[in-house]
Amino acid sequence: MTATEPTTEPKLRPAAPAPVKKRSLLVFLPLLLFAALAALFLLRLFAGDASRLPSALVGKPVPAFTLAGVEGLKGADGLSDKDLRQGHVTLVNIFASWCVPCREEHPTLMKIAADEPLKALGVSLVGIAQKDTPANIRALLGEQGDPYATIGADENGRVGIDLGVYGVPETFVVTGDGKVAYRFVGPLSDESFETVLLPEIEKAAR
């Protein structure tokens, strides 16, 4: 009786680990980039006073523009860069009826418009209504009062872009020869007007 030769089964090699797909890593790349940019933005935002954000236009002439007025309001002829070169300081306030902070600063604007020492200096307050409708602008000013000597309607936001506006409200101090002397970002308060904006107005009037 012959011994049966043992049968040898082929040994299976252990399965190689599946290669990590590079594509799966690339899926997270945009998310990582977004997170890094968001962190940088927040760091810059809270690192200092947002109202003191620099402007590339400071010391330079206001860009040329011509805006139509708002029917039914003062200064229906509108606003242009030529109106900012009349030999006196002008405050240019960028606002909108849909802007909640604009409503918050409105009482301060009313006080600025009624300020007798500023009137004696020849300071004028004008408005640029950004991406708004005449009906909504009239409703806002009819409800809260109209502090502006005149208003220009920047319906497509083009002038705001040329001025480098980050978001409404913003206020520019413009010298009598039409140069941007200072830029205030955010809603004005009585305190920020007295401590920040007023000294800049007086400096620009010299």
Contacts in CASP RR format, 6 or more apart in sequence:
PFRMAT RR
TARGET T0000
AUTHOR 0000-0000-0000
METHOD contacts of the structure
MODEL  1
MTATEPTTEPKLRPAAPAPVKKRSLLVFLPLLLFAALAALFLLRLFAGDA
SRLPSALVGKPVPAFTLAGVEGLKGADGLSDKDLRQGHVTLVNIFASWCV
PCREEHPTLMKIAADEPLKALGVSLVGIAQKDTPANIRALLGEQGDPYAT
IGADENGRVGIDLGVYGVPETFVVTGDGKVAYRFVGPLSDESFETVLLPE
IEKAAR
50 185 0 8 1.000
50 186 0 8 1.000
51 184 0 8 1.000
51 185 0 8 1.000
51 186 0 8 1.000
51 192 0 8 1.000
51 196 0 8 1.000
52 185 0 8 1.000
53 166 0 8 1.000
53 183 0 8 1.000
53 185 0 8 1.000
54 183 0 8 1.000
55 164 0 8 1.000
55 180 0 8 1.000
55 183 0 8 1.000
56 164 0 8 1.000
57 63 0 8 1.000
57 163 0 8 1.000
57 164 0 8 1.000
57 180 0 8 1.000
57 183 0 8 1.000
58 180 0 8 1.000
58 181 0 8 1.000
58 182 0 8 1.000
58 183 0 8 1.000
59 179 0 8 1.000
59 180 0 8 1.000
59 181 0 8 1.000
60 179 0 8 1.000
60 180 0 8 1.000
61 81 0 8 1.000
61 177 0 8 1.000
61 178 0 8 1.000
61 179 0 8 1.000
61 180 0 8 1.000
62 81 0 8 1.000
62 84 0 8 1.000
62 92 0 8 1.000
62 163 0 8 1.000
62 172 0 8 1.000
62 174 0 8 1.000
62 178 0 8 1.000
62 179 0 8 1.000
62 180 0 8 1.000
63 81 0 8 1.000
63 159 0 8 1.000
63 162 0 8 1.000
63 163 0 8 1.000
64 81 0 8 1.000
65 80 0 8 1.000
65 81 0 8 1.000
65 158 0 8 1.000
65 159 0 8 1.000
65 162 0 8 1.000
66 79 0 8 1.000
66 80 0 8 1.000
66 81 0 8 1.000
67 78 0 8 1.000
67 79 0 8 1.000
67 80 0 8 1.000
67 128 0 8 1.000
67 152 0 8 1.000
67 153 0 8 1.000
67 154 0 8 1.000
67 159 0 8 1.000
68 78 0 8 1.000
68 152 0 8 1.000
68 153 0 8 1.000
69 75 0 8 1.000
69 76 0 8 1.000
69 77 0 8 1.000
69 78 0 8 1.000
69 79 0 8 1.000
69 150 0 8 1.000
69 151 0 8 1.000
69 152 0 8 1.000
69 153 0 8 1.000
70 76 0 8 1.000
70 78 0 8 1.000
70 129 0 8 1.000
70 134 0 8 1.000
70 137 0 8 1.000
70 138 0 8 1.000
70 151 0 8 1.000
70 152 0 8 1.000
70 153 0 8 1.000
71 134 0 8 1.000
72 134 0 8 1.000
72 138 0 8 1.000
73 137 0 8 1.000
73 138 0 8 1.000
73 141 0 8 1.000
73 146 0 8 1.000
73 148 0 8 1.000
73 151 0 8 1.000
74 146 0 8 1.000
74 148 0 8 1.000
74 149 0 8 1.000
74 150 0 8 1.000
74 151 0 8 1.000
75 149 0 8 1.000
75 150 0 8 1.000
75 151 0 8 1.000
77 150 0 8 1.000
78 150 0 8 1.000
78 151 0 8 1.000
78 152 0 8 1.000
78 153 0 8 1.000
79 126 0 8 1.000
79 127 0 8 1.000
79 128 0 8 1.000
79 150 0 8 1.000
79 151 0 8 1.000
79 152 0 8 1.000
81 178 0 8 1.000
83 90 0 8 1.000
83 126 0 8 1.000
83 150 0 8 1.000
84 90 0 8 1.000
84 92 0 8 1.000
84 126 0 8 1.000
84 174 0 8 1.000
84 176 0 8 1.000
84 178 0 8 1.000
85 176 0 8 1.000
85 177 0 8 1.000
85 178 0 8 1.000
86 176 0 8 1.000
87 176 0 8 1.000
87 177 0 8 1.000
88 121 0 8 1.000
88 122 0 8 1.000
88 123 0 8 1.000
88 124 0 8 1.000
88 176 0 8 1.000
88 205 0 8 1.000
89 121 0 8 1.000
89 122 0 8 1.000
89 123 0 8 1.000
89 124 0 8 1.000
89 173 0 8 1.000
89 174 0 8 1.000
89 175 0 8 1.000
89 176 0 8 1.000
89 181 0 8 1.000
89 201 0 8 1.000
89 204 0 8 1.000
89 205 0 8 1.000
90 123 0 8 1.000
90 124 0 8 1.000
90 125 0 8 1.000
90 126 0 8 1.000
90 173 0 8 1.000
90 174 0 8 1.000
90 176 0 8 1.000
90 178 0 8 1.000
91 112 0 8 1.000
91 123 0 8 1.000
91 124 0 8 1.000
91 125 0 8 1.000
91 126 0 8 1.000
91 171 0 8 1.000
91 172 0 8 1.000
91 173 0 8 1.000
91 174 0 8 1.000
91 197 0 8 1.000
91 201 0 8 1.000
92 126 0 8 1.000
92 127 0 8 1.000
92 128 0 8 1.000
92 171 0 8 1.000
92 172 0 8 1.000
92 174 0 8 1.000
93 109 0 8 1.000
93 125 0 8 1.000
93 126 0 8 1.000
93 127 0 8 1.000
93 128 0 8 1.000
93 148 0 8 1.000
93 169 0 8 1.000
93 170 0 8 1.000
93 171 0 8 1.000
94 127 0 8 1.000
94 128 0 8 1.000
94 130 0 8 1.000
94 154 0 8 1.000
94 160 0 8 1.000
94 163 0 8 1.000
94 165 0 8 1.000
94 167 0 8 1.000
94 168 0 8 1.000
94 169 0 8 1.000
94 170 0 8 1.000
94 171 0 8 1.000
94 172 0 8 1.000
95 102 0 8 1.000
95 127 0 8 1.000
95 128 0 8 1.000
95 129 0 8 1.000
95 130 0 8 1.000
95 168 0 8 1.000
95 169 0 8 1.000
96 102 0 8 1.000
96 129 0 8 1.000
96 130 0 8 1.000
96 131 0 8 1.000
96 132 0 8 1.000
96 168 0 8 1.000
97 129 0 8 1.000
97 132 0 8 1.000
97 133 0 8 1.000
97 136 0 8 1.000
97 137 0 8 1.000
97 139 0 8 1.000
97 140 0 8 1.000
98 132 0 8 1.000
98 136 0 8 1.000
99 168 0 8 1.000
99 169 0 8 1.000
101 168 0 8 1.000
101 169 0 8 1.000
101 186 0 8 1.000
101 187 0 8 1.000
102 168 0 8 1.000
102 169 0 8 1.000
102 187 0 8 1.000
103 140 0 8 1.000
103 144 0 8 1.000
104 187 0 8 1.000
105 169 0 8 1.000
105 186 0 8 1.000
105 187 0 8 1.000
105 188 0 8 1.000
105 189 0 8 1.000
106 144 0 8 1.000
106 145 0 8 1.000
106 147 0 8 1.000
107 144 0 8 1.000
108 187 0 8 1.000
108 188 0 8 1.000
108 189 0 8 1.000
108 190 0 8 1.000
108 193 0 8 1.000
109 125 0 8 1.000
109 147 0 8 1.000
109 188 0 8 1.000
110 144 0 8 1.000
110 145 0 8 1.000
110 147 0 8 1.000
111 190 0 8 1.000
111 193 0 8 1.000
112 118 0 8 1.000
112 125 0 8 1.000
112 147 0 8 1.000
112 188 0 8 1.000
112 193 0 8 1.000
113 125 0 8 1.000
113 147 0 8 1.000
113 148 0 8 1.000
114 147 0 8 1.000
115 123 0 8 1.000
118 201 0 8 1.000
121 201 0 8 1.000
121 202 0 8 1.000
121 205 0 8 1.000
123 201 0 8 1.000
123 205 0 8 1.000
124 149 0 8 1.000
125 147 0 8 1.000
125 148 0 8 1.000
125 149 0 8 1.000
126 148 0 8 1.000
126 149 0 8 1.000
126 150 0 8 1.000
126 151 0 8 1.000
126 152 0 8 1.000
127 148 0 8 1.000
127 150 0 8 1.000
127 151 0 8 1.000
127 152 0 8 1.000
128 151 0 8 1.000
128 152 0 8 1.000
128 154 0 8 1.000
128 159 0 8 1.000
128 160 0 8 1.000
129 137 0 8 1.000
129 151 0 8 1.000
129 152 0 8 1.000
129 153 0 8 1.000
129 154 0 8 1.000
130 154 0 8 1.000
130 157 0 8 1.000
130 160 0 8 1.000
130 165 0 8 1.000
130 168 0 8 1.000
131 154 0 8 1.000
131 155 0 8 1.000
131 156 0 8 1.000
131 157 0 8 1.000
132 153 0 8 1.000
132 155 0 8 1.000
134 153 0 8 1.000
137 151 0 8 1.000
137 153 0 8 1.000
141 148 0 8 1.000
154 160 0 8 1.000
163 170 0 8 1.000
163 172 0 8 1.000
166 185 0 8 1.000
167 185 0 8 1.000
167 186 0 8 1.000
169 186 0 8 1.000
169 187 0 8 1.000
169 188 0 8 1.000
170 183 0 8 1.000
170 184 0 8 1.000
170 185 0 8 1.000
170 186 0 8 1.000
171 183 0 8 1.000
171 184 0 8 1.000
171 186 0 8 1.000
171 188 0 8 1.000
171 197 0 8 1.000
172 180 0 8 1.000
172 182 0 8 1.000
172 183 0 8 1.000
172 184 0 8 1.000
173 180 0 8 1.000
173 181 0 8 1.000
173 182 0 8 1.000
173 183 0 8 1.000
173 184 0 8 1.000
173 197 0 8 1.000
173 200 0 8 1.000
173 201 0 8 1.000
173 204 0 8 1.000
174 180 0 8 1.000
174 181 0 8 1.000
174 204 0 8 1.000
175 181 0 8 1.000
175 204 0 8 1.000
176 204 0 8 1.000
181 200 0 8 1.000
181 203 0 8 1.000
181 204 0 8 1.000
182 197 0 8 1.000
182 200 0 8 1.000
182 203 0 8 1.000
182 204 0 8 1.000
184 192 0 8 1.000
184 196 0 8 1.000
184 197 0 8 1.000
184 200 0 8 1.000
188 197 0 8 1.000
END
